[in-house]
Amino acid sequence: MAEYSTVCRNLCKILLVFRVLILIIIIWKNGIEKKRICWKRKSWRIL
């Protein structure tokens, strides 16, 4: 049973890391999209 509990803990840690990575990727992509929109608006103002 001891080995089983350690495996569960490791799986939980891996899942947490994956969730954090996915959140970071989503936030990063949203940030890039917002920057692109800002650049488009700036380019329109220049035109």
mmCIF file as Biopython writes it, N, C-alpha, C and O atoms, coordinates in Angstrom:
data_model
#
loop_
_atom_site.group_PDB
_atom_site.id
_atom_site.type_symbol
_atom_site.label_atom_id
_atom_site.label_alt_id
_atom_site.label_comp_id
_atom_site.label_asym_id
_atom_site.label_entity_id
_atom_site.label_seq_id
_atom_site.pdbx_PDB_ins_code
_atom_site.Cartn_x
_atom_site.Cartn_y
_atom_site.Cartn_z
_atom_site.occupancy
_atom_site.B_iso_or_equiv
_atom_site.auth_seq_id
_atom_site.auth_asym_id
_atom_site.pdbx_PDB_model_num
ATOM 1   N N  . MET A ? 1  ? 0.822  -1.208 0.000   1.0 0.0 1  A 1 
ATOM 2   C CA . MET A ? 1  ? 0.000  0.000  0.000   1.0 0.0 1  A 1 
ATOM 3   C C  . MET A ? 1  ? 0.864  1.270  0.000   1.0 0.0 1  A 1 
ATOM 4   O O  . MET A ? 1  ? 0.464  2.299  -0.545  1.0 0.0 1  A 1 
ATOM 5   N N  . ALA A ? 2  ? 2.019  1.188  0.600   1.0 0.0 2  A 1 
ATOM 6   C CA . ALA A ? 2  ? 2.903  2.362  0.679   1.0 0.0 2  A 1 
ATOM 7   C C  . ALA A ? 2  ? 3.329  2.796  -0.724  1.0 0.0 2  A 1 
ATOM 8   O O  . ALA A ? 2  ? 3.335  3.985  -1.043  1.0 0.0 2  A 1 
ATOM 9   N N  . GLU A ? 3  ? 3.686  1.813  -1.558  1.0 0.0 3  A 1 
ATOM 10  C CA . GLU A ? 3  ? 4.102  2.141  -2.935  1.0 0.0 3  A 1 
ATOM 11  C C  . GLU A ? 3  ? 2.953  2.779  -3.708  1.0 0.0 3  A 1 
ATOM 12  O O  . GLU A ? 3  ? 3.162  3.719  -4.476  1.0 0.0 3  A 1 
ATOM 13  N N  . TYR A ? 4  ? 1.747  2.269  -3.505  1.0 0.0 4  A 1 
ATOM 14  C CA . TYR A ? 4  ? 0.569  2.780  -4.206  1.0 0.0 4  A 1 
ATOM 15  C C  . TYR A ? 4  ? 0.328  4.250  -3.857  1.0 0.0 4  A 1 
ATOM 16  O O  . TYR A ? 4  ? 0.027  5.056  -4.737  1.0 0.0 4  A 1 
ATOM 17  N N  . SER A ? 5  ? 0.458  4.597  -2.582  1.0 0.0 5  A 1 
ATOM 18  C CA . SER A ? 5  ? 0.223  5.981  -2.154  1.0 0.0 5  A 1 
ATOM 19  C C  . SER A ? 5  ? 1.273  6.923  -2.757  1.0 0.0 5  A 1 
ATOM 20  O O  . SER A ? 5  ? 0.946  8.048  -3.133  1.0 0.0 5  A 1 
ATOM 21  N N  . THR A ? 6  ? 2.528  6.474  -2.850  1.0 0.0 6  A 1 
ATOM 22  C CA . THR A ? 6  ? 3.578  7.324  -3.433  1.0 0.0 6  A 1 
ATOM 23  C C  . THR A ? 6  ? 3.288  7.546  -4.916  1.0 0.0 6  A 1 
ATOM 24  O O  . THR A ? 6  ? 3.497  8.640  -5.440  1.0 0.0 6  A 1 
ATOM 25  N N  . VAL A ? 7  ? 2.807  6.503  -5.586  1.0 0.0 7  A 1 
ATOM 26  C CA . VAL A ? 7  ? 2.464  6.633  -7.015  1.0 0.0 7  A 1 
ATOM 27  C C  . VAL A ? 7  ? 1.349  7.659  -7.173  1.0 0.0 7  A 1 
ATOM 28  O O  . VAL A ? 7  ? 1.407  8.503  -8.068  1.0 0.0 7  A 1 
ATOM 29  N N  . CYS A ? 8  ? 0.345  7.594  -6.321  1.0 0.0 8  A 1 
ATOM 30  C CA . CYS A ? 8  ? -0.771 8.550  -6.378  1.0 0.0 8  A 1 
ATOM 31  C C  . CYS A ? 8  ? -0.265 9.970  -6.166  1.0 0.0 8  A 1 
ATOM 32  O O  . CYS A ? 8  ? -0.684 10.895 -6.862  1.0 0.0 8  A 1 
ATOM 33  N N  . ARG A ? 9  ? 0.635  10.142 -5.203  1.0 0.0 9  A 1 
ATOM 34  C CA . ARG A ? 9  ? 1.180  11.480 -4.929  1.0 0.0 9  A 1 
ATOM 35  C C  . ARG A ? 9  ? 1.937  11.999 -6.149  1.0 0.0 9  A 1 
ATOM 36  O O  . ARG A ? 9  ? 1.795  13.161 -6.530  1.0 0.0 9  A 1 
ATOM 37  N N  . ASN A ? 10 ? 2.744  11.124 -6.759  1.0 0.0 10 A 1 
ATOM 38  C CA . ASN A ? 10 ? 3.508  11.539 -7.945  1.0 0.0 10 A 1 
ATOM 39  C C  . ASN A ? 10 ? 2.565  11.915 -9.079  1.0 0.0 10 A 1 
ATOM 40  O O  . ASN A ? 10 ? 2.793  12.901 -9.780  1.0 0.0 10 A 1 
ATOM 41  N N  . LEU A ? 11 ? 1.504  11.129 -9.260  1.0 0.0 11 A 1 
ATOM 42  C CA . LEU A ? 11 ? 0.528  11.435 -10.317 1.0 0.0 11 A 1 
ATOM 43  C C  . LEU A ? 11 ? -0.143 12.777 -10.056 1.0 0.0 11 A 1 
ATOM 44  O O  . LEU A ? 11 ? -0.335 13.576 -10.973 1.0 0.0 11 A 1 
ATOM 45  N N  . CYS A ? 12 ? -0.497 13.015 -8.794  1.0 0.0 12 A 1 
ATOM 46  C CA . CYS A ? 12 ? -1.133 14.295 -8.437  1.0 0.0 12 A 1 
ATOM 47  C C  . CYS A ? 12 ? -0.184 15.457 -8.744  1.0 0.0 12 A 1 
ATOM 48  O O  . CYS A ? 12 ? -0.606 16.486 -9.273  1.0 0.0 12 A 1 
ATOM 49  N N  . LYS A ? 13 ? 1.095  15.287 -8.408  1.0 0.0 13 A 1 
ATOM 50  C CA . LYS A ? 13 ? 2.078  16.340 -8.675  1.0 0.0 13 A 1 
ATOM 51  C C  . LYS A ? 13 ? 2.187  16.594 -10.171 1.0 0.0 13 A 1 
ATOM 52  O O  . LYS A ? 13 ? 2.225  17.743 -10.611 1.0 0.0 13 A 1 
ATOM 53  N N  . ILE A ? 14 ? 2.240  15.506 -10.961 1.0 0.0 14 A 1 
ATOM 54  C CA . ILE A ? 14 ? 2.357  15.634 -12.422 1.0 0.0 14 A 1 
ATOM 55  C C  . ILE A ? 14 ? 1.126  16.353 -12.972 1.0 0.0 14 A 1 
ATOM 56  O O  . ILE A ? 14 ? 1.251  17.232 -13.825 1.0 0.0 14 A 1 
ATOM 57  N N  . LEU A ? 15 ? -0.065 15.982 -12.488 1.0 0.0 15 A 1 
ATOM 58  C CA . LEU A ? 15 ? -1.301 16.620 -12.956 1.0 0.0 15 A 1 
ATOM 59  C C  . LEU A ? 15 ? -1.298 18.107 -12.625 1.0 0.0 15 A 1 
ATOM 60  O O  . LEU A ? 15 ? -1.699 18.930 -13.448 1.0 0.0 15 A 1 
ATOM 61  N N  . LEU A ? 16 ? -0.847 18.453 -11.418 1.0 0.0 16 A 1 
ATOM 62  C CA . LEU A ? 16 ? -0.787 19.868 -11.016 1.0 0.0 16 A 1 
ATOM 63  C C  . LEU A ? 16 ? 0.156  20.638 -11.935 1.0 0.0 16 A 1 
ATOM 64  O O  . LEU A ? 16 ? -0.160 21.739 -12.385 1.0 0.0 16 A 1 
ATOM 65  N N  . VAL A ? 17 ? 1.322  20.043 -12.208 1.0 0.0 17 A 1 
ATOM 66  C CA . VAL A ? 17 ? 2.297  20.697 -13.090 1.0 0.0 17 A 1 
ATOM 67  C C  . VAL A ? 17 ? 1.685  20.910 -14.473 1.0 0.0 17 A 1 
ATOM 68  O O  . VAL A ? 17 ? 1.839  21.978 -15.065 1.0 0.0 17 A 1 
ATOM 69  N N  . PHE A ? 18 ? 0.984  19.883 -14.990 1.0 0.0 18 A 1 
ATOM 70  C CA . PHE A ? 18 ? 0.357  20.001 -16.309 1.0 0.0 18 A 1 
ATOM 71  C C  . PHE A ? 18 ? -0.685 21.118 -16.312 1.0 0.0 18 A 1 
ATOM 72  O O  . PHE A ? 18 ? -0.754 21.904 -17.257 1.0 0.0 18 A 1 
ATOM 73  N N  . ARG A ? 19 ? -1.494 21.187 -15.256 1.0 0.0 19 A 1 
ATOM 74  C CA . ARG A ? 19 ? -2.523 22.235 -15.185 1.0 0.0 19 A 1 
ATOM 75  C C  . ARG A ? 19 ? -1.892 23.612 -15.194 1.0 0.0 19 A 1 
ATOM 76  O O  . ARG A ? 19 ? -2.363 24.517 -15.882 1.0 0.0 19 A 1 
ATOM 77  N N  . VAL A ? 20 ? -0.812 23.768 -14.420 1.0 0.0 20 A 1 
ATOM 78  C CA . VAL A ? 20 ? -0.122 25.064 -14.365 1.0 0.0 20 A 1 
ATOM 79  C C  . VAL A ? 20 ? 0.438  25.419 -15.737 1.0 0.0 20 A 1 
ATOM 80  O O  . VAL A ? 20 ? 0.316  26.558 -16.189 1.0 0.0 20 A 1 
ATOM 81  N N  . LEU A ? 21 ? 1.057  24.435 -16.401 1.0 0.0 21 A 1 
ATOM 82  C CA . LEU A ? 21 ? 1.637  24.676 -17.729 1.0 0.0 21 A 1 
ATOM 83  C C  . LEU A ? 21 ? 0.549  25.088 -18.721 1.0 0.0 21 A 1 
ATOM 84  O O  . LEU A ? 21 ? 0.735  26.021 -19.502 1.0 0.0 21 A 1 
ATOM 85  N N  . ILE A ? 22 ? -0.588 24.387 -18.686 1.0 0.0 22 A 1 
ATOM 86  C CA . ILE A ? 22 ? -1.691 24.705 -19.601 1.0 0.0 22 A 1 
ATOM 87  C C  . ILE A ? 22 ? -2.195 26.124 -19.337 1.0 0.0 22 A 1 
ATOM 88  O O  . ILE A ? 22 ? -2.457 26.880 -20.272 1.0 0.0 22 A 1 
ATOM 89  N N  . LEU A ? 23 ? -2.329 26.480 -18.053 1.0 0.0 23 A 1 
ATOM 90  C CA . LEU A ? 23 ? -2.783 27.839 -17.708 1.0 0.0 23 A 1 
ATOM 91  C C  . LEU A ? 23 ? -1.809 28.882 -18.232 1.0 0.0 23 A 1 
ATOM 92  O O  . LEU A ? 23 ? -2.220 29.899 -18.791 1.0 0.0 23 A 1 
ATOM 93  N N  . ILE A ? 24 ? -0.506 28.627 -18.050 1.0 0.0 24 A 1 
ATOM 94  C CA . ILE A ? 24 ? 0.521  29.570 -18.523 1.0 0.0 24 A 1 
ATOM 95  C C  . ILE A ? 24 ? 0.436  29.722 -20.037 1.0 0.0 24 A 1 
ATOM 96  O O  . ILE A ? 24 ? 0.517  30.833 -20.559 1.0 0.0 24 A 1 
ATOM 97  N N  . ILE A ? 25 ? 0.271  28.598 -20.744 1.0 0.0 25 A 1 
ATOM 98  C CA . ILE A ? 25 ? 0.195  28.630 -22.213 1.0 0.0 25 A 1 
ATOM 99  C C  . ILE A ? 25 ? -1.031 29.425 -22.648 1.0 0.0 25 A 1 
ATOM 100 O O  . ILE A ? 25 ? -0.944 30.244 -23.563 1.0 0.0 25 A 1 
ATOM 101 N N  . ILE A ? 26 ? -2.183 29.191 -21.994 1.0 0.0 26 A 1 
ATOM 102 C CA . ILE A ? 26 ? -3.419 29.901 -22.362 1.0 0.0 26 A 1 
ATOM 103 C C  . ILE A ? 26 ? -3.249 31.401 -22.124 1.0 0.0 26 A 1 
ATOM 104 O O  . ILE A ? 26 ? -3.601 32.211 -22.982 1.0 0.0 26 A 1 
ATOM 105 N N  . ILE A ? 27 ? -2.710 31.770 -20.960 1.0 0.0 27 A 1 
ATOM 106 C CA . ILE A ? 27 ? -2.507 33.197 -20.640 1.0 0.0 27 A 1 
ATOM 107 C C  . ILE A ? 27 ? -1.538 33.821 -21.645 1.0 0.0 27 A 1 
ATOM 108 O O  . ILE A ? 27 ? -1.752 34.941 -22.110 1.0 0.0 27 A 1 
ATOM 109 N N  . TRP A ? 28 ? -0.463 33.082 -21.977 1.0 0.0 28 A 1 
ATOM 110 C CA . TRP A ? 28 ? 0.551  33.579 -22.914 1.0 0.0 28 A 1 
ATOM 111 C C  . TRP A ? 28 ? -0.075 33.819 -24.280 1.0 0.0 28 A 1 
ATOM 112 O O  . TRP A ? 28 ? 0.160  34.857 -24.899 1.0 0.0 28 A 1 
ATOM 113 N N  . LYS A ? 29 ? -0.884 32.849 -24.763 1.0 0.0 29 A 1 
ATOM 114 C CA . LYS A ? 29 ? -1.535 32.997 -26.072 1.0 0.0 29 A 1 
ATOM 115 C C  . LYS A ? 29 ? -2.493 34.179 -26.064 1.0 0.0 29 A 1 
ATOM 116 O O  . LYS A ? 29 ? -2.536 34.947 -27.025 1.0 0.0 29 A 1 
ATOM 117 N N  . ASN A ? 30 ? -3.265 34.334 -24.985 1.0 0.0 30 A 1 
ATOM 118 C CA . ASN A ? 30 ? -4.196 35.461 -24.873 1.0 0.0 30 A 1 
ATOM 119 C C  . ASN A ? 30 ? -3.432 36.781 -24.910 1.0 0.0 30 A 1 
ATOM 120 O O  . ASN A ? 30 ? -3.864 37.737 -25.553 1.0 0.0 30 A 1 
ATOM 121 N N  . GLY A ? 31 ? -2.284 36.829 -24.212 1.0 0.0 31 A 1 
ATOM 122 C CA . GLY A ? 31 ? -1.455 38.030 -24.199 1.0 0.0 31 A 1 
ATOM 123 C C  . GLY A ? 31 ? -0.971 38.380 -25.593 1.0 0.0 31 A 1 
ATOM 124 O O  . GLY A ? 31 ? -0.992 39.547 -25.984 1.0 0.0 31 A 1 
ATOM 125 N N  . ILE A ? 32 ? -0.532 37.374 -26.352 1.0 0.0 32 A 1 
ATOM 126 C CA . ILE A ? 32 ? -0.038 37.609 -27.722 1.0 0.0 32 A 1 
ATOM 127 C C  . ILE A ? 32 ? -1.183 38.128 -28.586 1.0 0.0 32 A 1 
ATOM 128 O O  . ILE A ? 32 ? -0.993 39.058 -29.370 1.0 0.0 32 A 1 
ATOM 129 N N  . GLU A ? 33 ? -2.375 37.535 -28.450 1.0 0.0 33 A 1 
ATOM 130 C CA . GLU A ? 33 ? -3.518 37.976 -29.246 1.0 0.0 33 A 1 
ATOM 131 C C  . GLU A ? 33 ? -3.880 39.421 -28.921 1.0 0.0 33 A 1 
ATOM 132 O O  . GLU A ? 33 ? -4.195 40.200 -29.821 1.0 0.0 33 A 1 
ATOM 133 N N  . LYS A ? 34 ? -3.837 39.782 -27.639 1.0 0.0 34 A 1 
ATOM 134 C CA . LYS A ? 34 ? -4.144 41.160 -27.249 1.0 0.0 34 A 1 
ATOM 135 C C  . LYS A ? 34 ? -3.116 42.109 -27.838 1.0 0.0 34 A 1 
ATOM 136 O O  . LYS A ? 34 ? -3.468 43.191 -28.306 1.0 0.0 34 A 1 
ATOM 137 N N  . LYS A ? 35 ? -1.840 41.712 -27.821 1.0 0.0 35 A 1 
ATOM 138 C CA . LYS A ? 35 ? -0.785 42.550 -28.395 1.0 0.0 35 A 1 
ATOM 139 C C  . LYS A ? 35 ? -1.017 42.730 -29.891 1.0 0.0 35 A 1 
ATOM 140 O O  . LYS A ? 35 ? -0.836 43.826 -30.421 1.0 0.0 35 A 1 
ATOM 141 N N  . ARG A ? 36 ? -1.419 41.655 -30.574 1.0 0.0 36 A 1 
ATOM 142 C CA . ARG A ? 36 ? -1.685 41.744 -32.018 1.0 0.0 36 A 1 
ATOM 143 C C  . ARG A ? 36 ? -2.820 42.720 -32.285 1.0 0.0 36 A 1 
ATOM 144 O O  . ARG A ? 36 ? -2.748 43.527 -33.212 1.0 0.0 36 A 1 
ATOM 145 N N  . ILE A ? 37 ? -3.876 42.643 -31.464 1.0 0.0 37 A 1 
ATOM 146 C CA . ILE A ? 37 ? -5.018 43.559 -31.644 1.0 0.0 37 A 1 
ATOM 147 C C  . ILE A ? 37 ? -4.544 44.996 -31.447 1.0 0.0 37 A 1 
ATOM 148 O O  . ILE A ? 37 ? -4.922 45.891 -32.203 1.0 0.0 37 A 1 
ATOM 149 N N  . CYS A ? 38 ? -3.714 45.212 -30.426 1.0 0.0 38 A 1 
ATOM 150 C CA . CYS A ? 38 ? -3.186 46.557 -30.178 1.0 0.0 38 A 1 
ATOM 151 C C  . CYS A ? 38 ? -2.366 47.033 -31.374 1.0 0.0 38 A 1 
ATOM 152 O O  . CYS A ? 38 ? -2.486 48.181 -31.802 1.0 0.0 38 A 1 
ATOM 153 N N  . TRP A ? 39 ? -1.527 46.138 -31.912 1.0 0.0 39 A 1 
ATOM 154 C CA . TRP A ? 39 ? -0.714 46.512 -33.067 1.0 0.0 39 A 1 
ATOM 155 C C  . TRP A ? 39 ? -1.603 46.859 -34.255 1.0 0.0 39 A 1 
ATOM 156 O O  . TRP A ? 39 ? -1.320 47.813 -34.980 1.0 0.0 39 A 1 
ATOM 157 N N  . LYS A ? 40 ? -2.681 46.090 -34.464 1.0 0.0 40 A 1 
ATOM 158 C CA . LYS A ? 40 ? -3.599 46.370 -35.566 1.0 0.0 40 A 1 
ATOM 159 C C  . LYS A ? 40 ? -4.225 47.740 -35.384 1.0 0.0 40 A 1 
ATOM 160 O O  . LYS A ? 40 ? -4.331 48.503 -36.345 1.0 0.0 40 A 1 
ATOM 161 N N  . ARG A ? 41 ? -4.644 48.064 -34.165 1.0 0.0 41 A 1 
ATOM 162 C CA . ARG A ? 41 ? -5.265 49.363 -33.888 1.0 0.0 41 A 1 
ATOM 163 C C  . ARG A ? 41 ? -4.268 50.486 -34.133 1.0 0.0 41 A 1 
ATOM 164 O O  . ARG A ? 41 ? -4.610 51.519 -34.709 1.0 0.0 41 A 1 
ATOM 165 N N  . LYS A ? 42 ? -3.014 50.274 -33.685 1.0 0.0 42 A 1 
ATOM 166 C CA . LYS A ? 42 ? -1.983 51.299 -33.884 1.0 0.0 42 A 1 
ATOM 167 C C  . LYS A ? 42 ? -1.720 51.508 -35.369 1.0 0.0 42 A 1 
ATOM 168 O O  . LYS A ? 42 ? -1.578 52.640 -35.832 1.0 0.0 42 A 1 
ATOM 169 N N  . SER A ? 43 ? -1.656 50.394 -36.119 1.0 0.0 43 A 1 
ATOM 170 C CA . SER A ? 43 ? -1.400 50.511 -37.554 1.0 0.0 43 A 1 
ATOM 171 C C  . SER A ? 43 ? -2.562 51.232 -38.241 1.0 0.0 43 A 1 
ATOM 172 O O  . SER A ? 43 ? -2.352 52.012 -39.169 1.0 0.0 43 A 1 
ATOM 173 N N  . TRP A ? 44 ? -3.792 50.967 -37.780 1.0 0.0 44 A 1 
ATOM 174 C CA . TRP A ? 44 ? -4.943 51.665 -38.353 1.0 0.0 44 A 1 
ATOM 175 C C  . TRP A ? 44 ? -4.857 53.163 -38.068 1.0 0.0 44 A 1 
ATOM 176 O O  . TRP A ? 44 ? -5.184 53.980 -38.929 1.0 0.0 44 A 1 
ATOM 177 N N  . ARG A ? 45 ? -4.420 53.521 -36.871 1.0 0.0 45 A 1 
ATOM 178 C CA . ARG A ? 45 ? -4.312 54.938 -36.511 1.0 0.0 45 A 1 
ATOM 179 C C  . ARG A ? 45 ? -3.272 55.618 -37.396 1.0 0.0 45 A 1 
ATOM 180 O O  . ARG A ? 45 ? -3.448 56.762 -37.815 1.0 0.0 45 A 1 
ATOM 181 N N  . ILE A ? 46 ? -2.166 54.885 -37.678 1.0 0.0 46 A 1 
ATOM 182 C CA . ILE A ? 46 ? -1.113 55.454 -38.527 1.0 0.0 46 A 1 
ATOM 183 C C  . ILE A ? 46 ? -1.668 55.675 -39.938 1.0 0.0 46 A 1 
ATOM 184 O O  . ILE A ? 46 ? -1.412 56.705 -40.563 1.0 0.0 46 A 1 
ATOM 185 N N  . LEU A ? 47 ? -2.440 54.683 -40.433 1.0 0.0 47 A 1 
ATOM 186 C CA . LEU A ? 47 ? -3.024 54.806 -41.766 1.0 0.0 47 A 1 
ATOM 187 C C  . LEU A ? 47 ? -4.053 55.946 -41.773 1.0 0.0 47 A 1 
ATOM 188 O O  . LEU A ? 47 ? -4.665 56.219 -42.805 1.0 0.0 47 A 1 
#
